[in-house]
Amino acid sequence: MENKLDLSVYNIRTDLALEARELASERTPEVVMNGVQFHTEEENGITVSTMTIDTDEGAQLIGKAKGRYVTLEVPGLRSHDSELQDRVTTRFAREFAGFLKGIGITEKQSALIVGLGNWNVTPDAVGPIVVENVLVTRHLFQLMPEQVEDGYRPVSAISPGVLGITGIETSEIVHGVIEKAKPDFVIAIDALASRALERVNTTIQISDTGISPGSGVGNKRKPLTKEALGIPVIAVGVPTVVDAVTIVHDTINYLLGHLGRQVKEAKKPRPSSRLTPGGFSLPGKVKRYTEDDMPTPEEKQAILGMIGGLEEQETRQLIHEVLVPLGHNLIVTPKEVDDYVEDIANVVASGLNSALHRAVGMDNTSAYTH
């Protein structure tokens, strides 16, 4: 009897549907993804990818639940560009309003915003920080409805913490709040994990499929979904961490891209076309490495030896086999995570305020956030 190798332990940790689709394409490039519609566009430094999974076959292939996923990728968010942040807020508000319309939510229906995560751990504090900055109005509708102007809806918010702090499953807390507060829909915000360094703290994912608290670091809890809670759940996620296997793998690819680009530049007839000499740093001036920069398979093997002949998944498996027994497959986040998380949480909060309340426009949204 032939023993099959279990490759599940080598699965790449990612919570982004966009990356799950990329992985599926890499594993089986010849397979047509039936039941999966995908569209992407780029405008003013913001790349918006929309994916809809319609069938069980598509969901199994991608590894994500059926539903609609919108991903905003904004590499420039790390530069603290306030104008870019305003553009991202506007686009996020527009996309989120489209989700509300898509599930039949009207302007008067009430929302419960759930900020998932541990506020004591910065990479996991996206949800709680968003909750601090959203405009909550449910109490006003209950205590002084006659003074609430037109253009606002009842909104409540909660940061339920994590199981290690409360001893209570997050889903149980949220379910109890829903029973008492009776919102019409839930917005769940959580930190995620990515398989790519460039997407950390620069990406926002919106989906109508709900969310599993703790999935970003492999601690899956009971999900917050429409099936579990009984009302629609829109999930907003921001990747803030990657694992060490991803970092090592991406570093190898960056090294290959750098060396491949040097080889190609060195072959050009004019010496002035050479790359910047070693030791010089030009932040923001280096173009991203592309497939055109990568060395040929022969050059790759000459640079890395036996490792250079491995496929991408095999390389990740090898790195996993080396790091895990040592206990070194760490969950890692950038050292500037404090600023990054604060910035992107404010973008999400401002976008939610604008999408949920017609009276809050982009000209006055800053009045409602810190």
MOVEN-V423002 format. One record per residue. N is the residue number from 0. PHI is phi in whole degrees, -180 to 180 (* if undefined). OMEGA is omega in degrees with one decimal (none if undefined). D_FIRST is the distance of its C-alpha to the first C-alpha in Angstrom with 2 decimals. Layout:
{{N & PHI & OMEGA & D_FIRST} {N & PHI & OMEGA & D_FIRST}}
//
This chain:
{{0 & * & -176.9 & 0.00} {1 & -82 & 177.8 & 3.78} {2 & -88 & 179.5 & 6.43} {3 & -89 & 179.3 & 9.46} {4 & -76 & 177.9 & 12.81} {5 & -82 & -178.4 & 15.25} {6 & -95 & -176.4 & 18.44} {7 & -63 & -179.0 & 20.57} {8 & -70 & -179.6 & 22.23} {9 & -98 & 179.8 & 23.59} {10 & -56 & -178.1 & 25.27} {11 & -77 & -176.8 & 28.85} {12 & -76 & 174.9 & 31.35} {13 & -152 & 176.0 & 33.84} {14 & -105 & -176.4 & 35.83} {15 & -90 & 178.9 & 37.46} {16 & -63 & 177.9 & 36.48} {17 & -59 & -179.7 & 37.85} {18 & -73 & 176.2 & 35.40} {19 & -62 & 176.7 & 32.47} {20 & -66 & 178.3 & 33.45} {21 & -61 & 179.0 & 33.70} {22 & -63 & 178.9 & 30.18} {23 & -63 & 178.7 & 28.87} {24 & -67 & 179.2 & 30.88} {25 & -71 & -178.5 & 29.50} {26 & -70 & -176.3 & 25.84} {27 & -134 & -175.9 & 26.36} {28 & -64 & -177.2 & 29.83} {29 & -86 & -176.1 & 29.53} {30 & -84 & 174.6 & 28.98} {31 & -81 & -176.9 & 32.21} {32 & -84 & 178.1 & 32.66} {33 & -68 & 178.4 & 33.82} {34 & 83 & 179.3 & 35.77} {35 & -125 & 175.5 & 36.57} {36 & -103 & -176.6 & 40.12} {37 & -137 & 178.6 & 41.06} {38 & -145 & 178.7 & 44.50} {39 & -138 & 177.7 & 46.01} {40 & -147 & -179.7 & 49.58} {41 & -127 & -179.1 & 51.52} {42 & -152 & 175.1 & 55.08} {43 & 52 & 176.8 & 57.19} {44 & 82 & -179.9 & 54.37} {45 & -118 & 176.5 & 52.29} {46 & -102 & -178.9 & 49.07} {47 & -113 & 178.9 & 48.15} {48 & -113 & 179.3 & 44.76} {49 & -117 & 179.2 & 44.26} {50 & -131 & 177.4 & 40.91} {51 & -122 & 177.4 & 40.51} {52 & -106 & -173.0 & 37.21} {53 & -100 & -171.0 & 37.93} {54 & -123 & 175.8 & 34.67} {55 & -65 & 178.7 & 31.49} {56 & -63 & 178.3 & 29.57} {57 & -65 & 179.4 & 31.71} {58 & -63 & 179.5 & 31.34} {59 & -69 & -179.0 & 27.52} {60 & -68 & -178.3 & 27.67} {61 & -79 & -175.6 & 30.26} {62 & 86 & 178.5 & 29.04} {63 & -130 & -178.7 & 32.56} {64 & -69 & 176.4 & 34.33} {65 & -62 & -179.8 & 36.36} {66 & 153 & -177.1 & 39.88} {67 & -115 & -178.9 & 42.20} {68 & -129 & 175.1 & 41.99} {69 & -122 & -177.6 & 44.84} {70 & -122 & 175.6 & 44.57} {71 & -104 & 178.1 & 47.67} {72 & -110 & -176.2 & 47.15} {73 & -137 & -178.7 & 50.29} {74 & -56 & -177.7 & 49.92} {75 & -71 & -179.9 & 53.67} {76 & -61 & -179.6 & 53.52} {77 & -72 & -177.9 & 53.11} {78 & -90 & 179.5 & 56.57} {79 & 58 & 178.8 & 58.36} {80 & -80 & -175.3 & 60.08} {81 & -66 & 178.1 & 61.99} {82 & -66 & 177.5 & 62.62} {83 & -65 & 177.9 & 58.93} {84 & -59 & 177.5 & 58.17} {85 & -64 & 179.0 & 60.69} {86 & -66 & 178.4 & 59.07} {87 & -65 & 178.5 & 55.62} {88 & -60 & 179.4 & 57.15} {89 & -62 & -178.2 & 58.72} {90 & -69 & 177.9 & 55.56} {91 & -62 & 179.2 & 53.46} {92 & -61 & 179.6 & 56.11} {93 & -65 & -179.6 & 56.05} {94 & -67 & -179.5 & 52.28} {95 & -67 & 176.3 & 52.25} {96 & -61 & 176.4 & 55.11} {97 & -65 & 175.6 & 53.04} {98 & -65 & 178.9 & 50.30} {99 & -59 & 179.3 & 52.98} {100 & -66 & -177.3 & 54.30} {101 & -65 & 179.4 & 50.87} {102 & -102 & 172.8 & 50.16} {103 & 79 & 178.8 & 53.72} {104 & -83 & 179.8 & 55.23} {105 & -95 & -176.6 & 59.04} {106 & -67 & -175.3 & 61.50} {107 & -94 & -175.4 & 62.57} {108 & -74 & -172.3 & 59.22} {109 & -88 & -177.4 & 58.42} {110 & -124 & 169.4 & 55.68} {111 & -116 & 178.4 & 53.99} {112 & -97 & -178.0 & 52.81} {113 & -113 & 178.2 & 50.18} {114 & -93 & -177.1 & 49.93} {115 & -76 & 174.8 & 46.55} {116 & 121 & -177.6 & 45.97} {117 & -100 & -177.3 & 47.50} {118 & -69 & 177.2 & 51.05} {119 & -86 & -178.5 & 50.99} {120 & -120 & -170.2 & 48.31} {121 & -53 & -179.5 & 49.68} {122 & -63 & -178.3 & 46.51} {123 & -102 & -172.2 & 45.78} {124 & -100 & -178.9 & 49.39} {125 & -58 & -179.0 & 49.49} {126 & -59 & 178.6 & 49.58} {127 & -59 & 179.4 & 52.31} {128 & -68 & 176.4 & 54.43} {129 & -61 & -180.0 & 54.27} {130 & -60 & 178.3 & 55.39} {131 & -63 & -171.3 & 58.34} {132 & -110 & 179.0 & 59.49} {133 & -84 & 180.0 & 59.05} {134 & -86 & 179.5 & 62.07} {135 & -98 & -171.7 & 61.86} {136 & -135 & -174.3 & 64.34} {137 & -58 & -179.1 & 63.29} {138 & -63 & 178.7 & 65.88} {139 & -68 & 178.3 & 68.60} {140 & -65 & -178.9 & 67.86} {141 & -84 & -174.0 & 68.15} {142 & -93 & -177.7 & 71.18} {143 & -144 & -175.5 & 73.27} {144 & -60 & -177.7 & 71.95} {145 & -69 & -178.5 & 75.37} {146 & -98 & 178.3 & 75.20} {147 & -84 & -178.9 & 71.83} {148 & -72 & 177.5 & 72.48} {149 & -68 & 178.7 & 70.80} {150 & 105 & 176.6 & 67.65} {151 & -118 & 176.4 & 65.74} {152 & -124 & 175.6 & 63.04} {153 & -68 & 179.1 & 62.10} {154 & -132 & 173.1 & 59.55} {155 & -121 & -176.1 & 58.31} {156 & -147 & -179.4 & 55.99} {157 & -150 & 170.5 & 54.05} {158 & -114 & -172.2 & 52.04} {159 & -76 & -177.8 & 49.98} {160 & 76 & -178.9 & 48.61} {161 & -125 & -175.8 & 45.15} {162 & -57 & -178.5 & 43.49} {163 & -68 & 179.1 & 44.23} {164 & -92 & -172.5 & 47.95} {165 & -97 & -173.5 & 48.55} {166 & 75 & -178.5 & 45.90} {167 & -124 & 175.8 & 45.62} {168 & -59 & 179.5 & 42.97} {169 & -56 & -179.0 & 44.48} {170 & -63 & 178.6 & 43.61} {171 & -68 & 177.5 & 45.55} {172 & -63 & -178.1 & 48.58} {173 & -63 & 179.5 & 48.53} {174 & -62 & 178.5 & 48.10} {175 & -65 & 177.9 & 51.12} {176 & -64 & 179.8 & 53.21} {177 & -63 & 179.7 & 52.41} {178 & -61 & -178.4 & 53.54} {179 & -87 & -175.3 & 56.87} {180 & -81 & 177.9 & 57.59} {181 & 53 & 174.0 & 56.18} {182 & -72 & 179.2 & 55.48} {183 & -88 & 177.0 & 54.54} {184 & -158 & -176.7 & 51.72} {185 & -118 & 171.1 & 49.99} {186 & -116 & -178.5 & 49.62} {187 & -105 & -177.1 & 46.96} {188 & -118 & -175.4 & 47.20} {189 & -149 & 171.4 & 44.64} {190 & -83 & -176.5 & 43.57} {191 & -122 & 173.0 & 40.29} {192 & -117 & -179.7 & 37.98} {193 & -119 & 175.1 & 37.66} {194 & -100 & -176.6 & 35.33} {195 & -136 & -178.2 & 38.43} {196 & -61 & -174.0 & 41.34} {197 & -70 & -179.8 & 43.94} {198 & -93 & -179.2 & 43.26} {199 & -69 & 178.8 & 43.92} {200 & 63 & 178.0 & 47.24} {201 & -128 & -170.7 & 48.02} {202 & -132 & 175.4 & 46.05} {203 & -129 & 177.6 & 46.59} {204 & -115 & 174.7 & 44.17} {205 & -118 & 177.7 & 45.41} {206 & -149 & 178.5 & 43.23} {207 & -105 & -175.6 & 43.79} {208 & -105 & -177.8 & 40.39} {209 & 84 & -173.9 & 41.34} {210 & -156 & 175.1 & 39.87} {211 & -111 & -179.2 & 37.79} {212 & -57 & 177.0 & 39.95} {213 & 84 & -176.5 & 38.45} {214 & -66 & -178.3 & 35.67} {215 & -61 & 179.2 & 37.13} {216 & -115 & 174.4 & 36.09} {217 & 83 & 179.1 & 32.89} {218 & -104 & -175.8 & 34.68} {219 & -71 & 176.7 & 34.23} {220 & -109 & 177.8 & 36.66} {221 & -62 & -172.7 & 37.51} {222 & -74 & 170.6 & 38.29} {223 & -105 & -177.1 & 41.76} {224 & -133 & 177.7 & 41.36} {225 & -63 & 179.8 & 43.45} {226 & -66 & -176.9 & 41.14} {227 & -81 & -173.9 & 41.53} {228 & -103 & 177.4 & 45.24} {229 & 88 & 177.2 & 46.59} {230 & -135 & -178.6 & 48.42} {231 & -59 & 178.5 & 47.52} {232 & -127 & 173.6 & 46.10} {233 & -106 & -177.6 & 46.59} {234 & -102 & 174.1 & 44.73} {235 & -123 & -177.6 & 46.18} {236 & -129 & 177.5 & 44.11} {237 & -128 & 177.6 & 44.99} {238 & -71 & -178.9 & 42.43} {239 & -122 & -177.3 & 43.87} {240 & -139 & 167.7 & 40.97} {241 & -135 & 175.9 & 38.06} {242 & -97 & -173.9 & 35.50} {243 & -63 & 177.7 & 35.65} {244 & -59 & 178.8 & 32.53} {245 & -64 & -178.4 & 34.46} {246 & -63 & -179.6 & 37.61} {247 & -63 & -178.7 & 36.06} {248 & -64 & -179.6 & 34.29} {249 & -66 & 179.0 & 37.52} {250 & -63 & 176.2 & 39.59} {251 & -61 & 179.2 & 37.58} {252 & -66 & 177.3 & 38.16} {253 & -63 & 178.3 & 41.85} {254 & -62 & 179.0 & 42.13} {255 & -63 & 178.9 & 40.69} {256 & -62 & 179.5 & 42.97} {257 & -64 & -179.3 & 45.95} {258 & -67 & 177.9 & 45.40} {259 & -63 & 178.1 & 44.63} {260 & -67 & 177.8 & 47.83} {261 & -62 & 179.3 & 49.78} {262 & -61 & -178.9 & 48.60} {263 & -68 & 178.9 & 49.60} {264 & -67 & -178.8 & 52.91} {265 & -66 & -178.5 & 53.68} {266 & -83 & -179.8 & 53.40} {267 & -72 & -174.0 & 56.06} {268 & -68 & -174.9 & 59.49} {269 & -98 & 179.7 & 61.50} {270 & -59 & -177.8 & 61.08} {271 & -68 & -179.4 & 62.21} {272 & -85 & -178.9 & 58.97} {273 & -67 & 178.6 & 57.09} {274 & -74 & 175.3 & 55.42} {275 & -59 & -179.6 & 57.19} {276 & -58 & 179.5 & 57.44} {277 & -61 & -179.6 & 55.21} {278 & 97 & 178.1 & 56.68} {279 & -96 & -178.9 & 58.19} {280 & -119 & 177.6 & 56.89} {281 & -123 & -177.4 & 57.71} {282 & -57 & 176.8 & 56.20} {283 & 80 & -177.0 & 55.61} {284 & -100 & -177.2 & 56.50} {285 & -88 & 178.3 & 53.10} {286 & -71 & 178.6 & 51.32} {287 & -64 & 177.0 & 47.73} {288 & -74 & 179.6 & 45.17} {289 & -121 & 177.6 & 43.73} {290 & -61 & 179.8 & 41.21} {291 & -68 & -179.7 & 44.19} {292 & -82 & -174.6 & 44.71} {293 & -67 & 178.0 & 41.23} {294 & -69 & 177.1 & 41.05} {295 & -69 & 177.9 & 39.27} {296 & -53 & 179.6 & 35.69} {297 & -67 & 178.6 & 37.30} {298 & -65 & 179.2 & 39.81} {299 & -61 & -179.3 & 37.19} {300 & -71 & 177.6 & 35.18} {301 & -68 & -178.7 & 38.48} {302 & -77 & -172.3 & 39.39} {303 & -105 & -179.0 & 36.16} {304 & 69 & -176.7 & 34.45} {305 & -59 & -178.8 & 30.65} {306 & -64 & -178.9 & 30.67} {307 & -65 & 179.9 & 32.71} {308 & -91 & -178.3 & 29.90} {309 & -85 & 171.9 & 27.55} {310 & -74 & -176.2 & 27.31} {311 & -58 & -178.6 & 28.90} {312 & -64 & 178.5 & 25.78} {313 & -67 & 177.8 & 24.44} {314 & -64 & 178.7 & 27.87} {315 & -64 & 178.8 & 27.84} {316 & -62 & -179.8 & 24.46} {317 & -64 & 179.3 & 25.91} {318 & -62 & 178.3 & 29.11} {319 & -60 & -178.7 & 27.29} {320 & -64 & -179.8 & 25.37} {321 & -79 & -171.3 & 28.79} {322 & -80 & -172.6 & 30.94} {323 & -62 & 178.9 & 29.02} {324 & -60 & 179.1 & 28.65} {325 & -83 & -176.1 & 32.37} {326 & 74 & -175.0 & 33.26} {327 & -107 & 175.7 & 34.87} {328 & -83 & -173.4 & 33.30} {329 & -76 & 169.3 & 36.64} {330 & -93 & -167.8 & 38.00} {331 & -123 & 177.3 & 40.99} {332 & -138 & -179.6 & 44.10} {333 & -64 & -179.2 & 47.12} {334 & -69 & 178.2 & 50.06} {335 & -91 & -172.5 & 52.37} {336 & -59 & -179.1 & 50.37} {337 & -57 & -179.2 & 53.49} {338 & -68 & -177.9 & 55.42} {339 & -61 & -177.9 & 52.50} {340 & -64 & 178.7 & 51.56} {341 & -60 & -178.1 & 55.23} {342 & -64 & -174.2 & 55.78} {343 & -72 & 175.7 & 52.82} {344 & -66 & 176.9 & 53.37} {345 & -68 & 175.8 & 56.96} {346 & -61 & 179.9 & 55.88} {347 & -64 & -179.0 & 53.62} {348 & -63 & 179.3 & 56.35} {349 & -64 & 178.4 & 59.03} {350 & -64 & 177.8 & 56.92} {351 & -65 & 178.8 & 56.20} {352 & -59 & -179.4 & 59.91} {353 & -70 & -177.8 & 60.85} {354 & -73 & -175.8 & 58.23} {355 & -84 & -175.8 & 58.96} {356 & -118 & -179.7 & 62.75} {357 & -60 & -177.8 & 64.69} {358 & -74 & 179.5 & 67.64} {359 & -97 & 178.6 & 65.70} {360 & -106 & -178.9 & 65.73} {361 & -69 & 178.9 & 64.80} {362 & -79 & -178.0 & 68.45} {363 & -130 & -176.4 & 68.47} {364 & -66 & 179.7 & 64.87} {365 & -65 & 179.3 & 65.58} {366 & -71 & -175.8 & 68.06} {367 & -107 & 179.2 & 65.25} {368 & -123 & -177.4 & 63.00} {369 & -74 & none & 63.69}}
//
